[in-house]
Each structure stands twice: as structure tokens, then as C-alpha cells.
Amino acid sequence: MRLKTYIVSTMTEAIPMIKQELGADALILNTKKIKTGGFLGFFQKEKLEVTAAIDPIATPKSQQVEPLQVQPYVSPDGQKDSSVELINELKNIKQFMVQQMKEEQLPEALRLVKEQLTAQEVAQDIQAELLGKLMARAESNNDQTSEIVQRLAREELIAIIKRKMTKPVVEDPEVICFIGPTGVGKTTTIAKIAADYMLTKDKKVGLITADTYRIAAVEQLKTYGSILNIPVKVVESSEDLTKAIEDFHHCDIILMDTAGRNYQQTQYIEELRRLLPAGSKVQIHLVLSLTAKYEDMKKIIDNFGSVSMDELLLTKRDETSSSGAIINLIYHYGIPIRYIANGQNVPDDILAFTPELAADFIMGEEHHG
């Protein structure tokens, strides 16, 4: 990357100079007011220091960032200079810088954050945005210890999660249908959630299972139902499900288990669509294991284009040292997360999701049920 600094009186003066020397694709990285000239500290003139950059080598398409938006420059005293356009989104500028920098070129504190994010398998685009924000904040304070940068990284992760999770969870759904691949722990997780509704929220719960494929699946849910004193109904068709929901009209919440299937294959999604009654208000909660590869999680979600997914539920946090998929899913899909399961114990090993919890997992803070 080629950097050049200009000392000018106004941005109007700087723009044509930058375009002439660096070209129309140059990025303005920073602007600040400085004092120049004078005698013994007197009669100094206020100038504007502008730092611009251009990548001399064309950036591969796969690494290009989204086009930068521009807006009229607003001077520190609040007066708009409508004749000058500046970069609107600093995050994109910093993202560009980070993408061009090798890891060893980063300041030590930022390098440690990047190593942590990489170890947690946080997606590269999220890393670039986060490190860019940290670089921007570091400009205002050069004395940044690793502890301070770690704290700032946690704050920025929380802010990113809150910004991306735009769809709120439904506080009191009537019927929740839990779906997901084989082996993610749906049935055990449903028992934990049922216990939470019953014991913590004092709700009447009904359990339905459509998992007639797996040997002993019905017995497993019935066992949990017996322990918790919750009624259980077995359904095999859309008509069965409609009747079961009607029979549970006295319940505050109905939780429905389904067979674990390979939801990378679209025919199973169509089976699910046929099971749910037409015009059904049943919520769909997809259960995914944090031990799975993120690319596999993405494929499963993408295959659900024909089904409205209301929430995600993540399991097996205790069986992996990597939690980056939590923020990856939120960042790329914006689907709300209500719970994270972190063990086999019913009803204890389940945590209510918060942005702070996710940030702590990623930055290394341990949580237990």
C-alpha cells in the first residue's frame, strides 16, 4: 500500500491533489487539524493534515470490500463543506487496511486479538471489521495495553452482535418446532427448555414428538415428560399435529421434537413442510451443534430458504474449544439465538443467550450453567 500525507488549508485543496497523485481509487485514511509555522509558538496557522492511500497492486475480487459511501465533510466546528466529499464508513477503510496488512505487521496488542479470533474460528470478514474498529480507536490513544485492547475487542464484538441481531426473539411463542441434523441433542435440549418454562417461568408445557424414525426416541421424550410431569403426544402426520395442538389448548407453550435428518438434502425439508399444518403459526427453531463445521451449518441454513426459520439454538458448547460460529451465524444471517446448551445435565446445562455471553466465549471467558 502506498501512503501519502498532505498538509493543506482545506479539504477542497486536498482532493484534486490526491486524485492527481494517487488516482480516483485512493482512500482517505485520516484527517486532523495541526498548527504550522509561526515564531516562538506565536502566529501559527491552522492547517489540515490529510493521509491518503492507494494499493499499487489490484486487489483480488475475493478480497475487495463493499463500495465506500461518501458524505459531505463536516468540520470540527460543525459547519458543512458541501463542496467536499469524504469517506462515510471508517470501518470499510480500516477493513481495507487490515486486509492488506500481514499479521506480523499489526501492533502487538492487535496481533494477539487476531490470534484469539482465528483460534476461535471467527470469519475473516468479521475479523477485518473488528480489527479495523480497534485500529480506529487506537488512533486516539497510543498507550493501549493488551488488557485494554482485549476489553475494547469485547465491547466491539458485543456492538457487532447487537447490530446484526435485528430480529428480536418472540417472548411467548405458542408452539415451537425444533429441527436439526442427527446427533445435535434436540431431545435433551427440549427437556431442558421444558423444565425452564415449567420451573422458572411457571408455564404449563405440552410435549409433542414426530421422531418416529429413531429407535427409543419416543421413549426418551416420554421419560423426560414423566420426570417433569409433562404430557407427551406422538404425531405422524399434519392431521395428527393439528389434533395434538388442539388437545394441548390448556398449555401455555407446546414444544415439538422432530427426527434428526440430513438437512443438507432438500427432500427432508419438504417432508417437514408437509408435516406442519397449512397456515400454521408454529415457530421453527433450528438446532445446530457448535462442534459442526461452519460451512456445513451455512449449507443447512441456506437449504431452508423455503421454510421460515425463527430462531437458532446452539448445542455442545462444552464439547468444543471454538465458539466463533456463534458470531459468524449472527453476522451472516441475523437469525436470533435464544439458548446455548453446554452439557448433558437436565435441566441445568443451558444458558440464555446474550451478546455479552457470546463475546466472553470468544474472548476466552469461561461460563458454566
ABEGO torsion letter per residue (X at the ends): XBBBBBBBABAAAAAAAAAAAAEAABBBABBBBBBBEEBGGBGBBBBBBBBBBBBABBBBAAABBBBBBBBBBBBAAGBBBAABBBBABAAAAAAAAAAABBAAABBAAAAAAAAAAAAAGBBAAAAAAAAAAAAAAAAABABBBAAAAAAAAAAAAAAAAAAABABBBBABBABBBBBEBBGAGAAAAAAAAAAAAAAAAGBBBBBBBABAABBGAAAAAAAAAAAAGBBBBBBABAAAAAAAAAAAAABABBBBBBBBBBAABAAAAAAAAAABBBGBABBBBBBBBAABBAAAAAAAAAAAAABBBABBBBBGAAABABAAAAAAAAAAAGBBBABBBAEABOAABBBBBBAAAAAAAAAGBBBBX
